[in-house]
Amino acid sequence: MAHTLNNIEVVTDYKHLQIREIKDVGGYHRRVLTPDQTLADDEHQEVKDKAEEVWTDEVKEAWATFQAEQKAEMEAE
């Protein structure tokens, strides 16, 4: 990875991972990973480990259900 991992924070009931990295040129890069994502082969190992820990099948199912409900609400409007 081009950035140095600085922080991993687990947020929301769906265990989103907020990632903060330090850019090689200074400053920060932030991103959020959701339980339906496939992690890249070159992802930081610490991020992979945290995702494996918190993204249980129950969490993944709950996230998929939430997304389906949101889609249905949007289509109903």
Secondary structure, DSSP 8 states (H G I E B T S, - for coil): --SEEEEEEEETTTTEEEEEEE-TTSSEEEEEE-TT----TTS-HHHHHHHHHH--HHHHHHHHHHHHHHHHHHHH-
